[in-house]
Amino acid sequence: QVRLVESGGGLVQPGGSLKLSCVSDRSLFDFHAVGWYRRVLGGQREMVATITKGGVKNYTDSVKGRFTVSRDGYTNTIYLQMNSLKVEDTAIYHCSADLISVATTRYWGRGTQVTVSS
């Protein structure tokens, strides 16, 4: 089992910034990829940003240039720096970690709420 715990969500005005953190109880380099997904109320979960073990980053188009995913291997923490936030970024943000053994298993954190509103 893998435990992922997010923090850093909150209420912010449009144009503001937040930085999300996700701490893993396992070394990040055990995972093929780690990242962030979000789900709006009543909607589907969508990929926001991911980073592979080799350091390749991927972003959904709507956050490119505004969000940055990063990781700290010493503290086993995944970050999502969110700038120029928009109302449509409002969602529950979950961190994820993909572990490859016989098959690929994706682990999830419980999520942290981000609300962008004036």
C-alpha positions as CSV (number, residue, x, y, z in Angstrom):
1,Q,0.0,0.0,0.0
2,V,1.0,3.6,-0.6
3,R,-0.2,6.6,1.4
4,L,-0.4,10.0,-0.3
5,V,-1.5,13.0,1.7
6,E,-2.2,16.3,0.0
7,S,-2.3,19.8,1.5
8,G,-2.3,23.4,0.4
9,G,-5.7,23.8,-1.0
10,G,-8.0,26.7,-0.1
11,L,-9.9,29.7,-1.3
12,V,-8.2,32.2,-3.6
13,Q,-9.3,35.0,-5.9
14,P,-9.0,34.8,-9.6
15,G,-5.4,35.7,-10.7
16,G,-4.0,34.4,-7.4
17,S,-1.7,31.5,-6.6
18,L,-1.6,28.4,-4.6
19,K,1.0,25.7,-4.1
20,L,-0.2,22.2,-3.4
21,S,1.9,19.5,-1.7
22,C,1.6,15.8,-1.6
23,V,3.7,13.6,0.7
24,S,4.3,10.0,-0.1
25,D,5.2,7.4,2.5
26,R,7.3,5.7,-0.2
27,S,10.2,6.9,-2.2
28,L,9.0,8.8,-5.3
29,F,11.6,7.0,-7.4
30,D,9.7,3.7,-6.8
31,F,7.0,5.1,-9.0
32,H,6.9,5.2,-12.8
33,A,5.1,8.5,-12.6
34,V,3.5,10.9,-10.1
35,G,1.3,13.8,-10.6
36,W,-2.0,15.7,-10.1
37,Y,-5.5,15.1,-11.2
38,R,-8.6,17.2,-10.5
39,R,-12.4,16.6,-10.3
40,V,-15.0,19.2,-10.5
41,L,-18.3,18.7,-8.7
42,G,-20.4,16.2,-10.7
43,G,-17.6,15.9,-13.3
44,Q,-15.0,13.4,-14.4
45,R,-11.5,13.4,-13.1
46,E,-9.0,14.9,-15.5
47,M,-5.2,14.8,-15.6
48,V,-3.6,18.2,-14.6
49,A,0.1,17.5,-14.6
50,T,2.4,14.5,-14.3
51,I,6.1,13.9,-14.1
52,T,7.8,10.6,-14.9
53,K,10.6,8.9,-13.1
54,G,12.9,10.3,-15.8
55,G,11.7,13.8,-15.2
56,V,9.4,14.2,-18.3
57,K,6.5,16.6,-17.5
58,N,3.1,16.6,-19.1
59,Y,0.3,19.1,-18.6
60,T,-3.2,19.4,-19.7
61,D,-3.6,22.3,-22.2
62,S,-5.7,24.5,-20.0
63,V,-2.9,24.8,-17.4
64,K,0.1,25.1,-19.6
65,G,2.1,28.2,-18.7
66,R,0.3,28.6,-15.4
67,F,0.9,25.4,-13.4
68,T,4.2,23.7,-12.6
69,V,4.6,20.2,-11.3
70,S,7.8,19.3,-9.4
71,R,9.1,16.8,-6.9
72,D,11.5,16.6,-4.0
73,G,13.1,13.1,-3.7
74,Y,14.6,13.9,-0.3
75,T,11.2,14.6,1.3
76,N,9.1,12.4,-1.1
77,T,6.9,15.4,-1.8
78,I,5.2,16.2,-5.1
79,Y,4.3,19.9,-5.7
80,L,1.9,21.7,-7.9
81,Q,2.5,25.5,-8.2
82,M,-0.6,27.1,-9.5
83,N,-0.4,30.7,-10.8
84,S,-3.0,32.9,-12.6
85,L,-5.8,30.8,-11.2
86,K,-9.1,30.9,-12.9
87,V,-12.6,30.2,-11.7
88,E,-12.7,27.1,-13.9
89,D,-9.7,25.7,-11.9
90,T,-12.0,25.1,-9.0
91,A,-12.0,21.4,-8.2
92,I,-10.8,18.8,-5.8
93,Y,-7.1,18.1,-6.6
94,H,-5.8,14.6,-6.0
95,C,-2.2,13.5,-6.3
96,S,-1.4,10.2,-7.9
97,A,1.4,7.7,-8.1
98,D,1.8,4.9,-10.6
99,L,3.6,1.8,-9.4
100,I,4.7,-0.8,-11.9
101,S,5.2,-4.4,-10.8
102,V,3.3,-7.3,-12.5
103,A,0.8,-4.6,-13.5
104,T,0.4,-0.9,-13.1
105,T,-1.3,0.3,-10.0
106,R,-2.3,3.9,-9.6
107,Y,-2.6,5.2,-6.0
108,W,-4.5,8.2,-5.0
109,G,-4.6,10.7,-2.2
110,R,-7.8,11.8,-0.7
111,G,-7.6,15.2,-2.3
112,T,-7.6,18.9,-1.4
113,Q,-10.2,21.4,-2.3
114,V,-9.2,24.4,-4.4
115,T,-11.8,27.2,-4.8
116,V,-11.2,30.1,-7.1
117,S,-13.8,32.8,-6.5
118,S,-14.0,36.6,-6.0
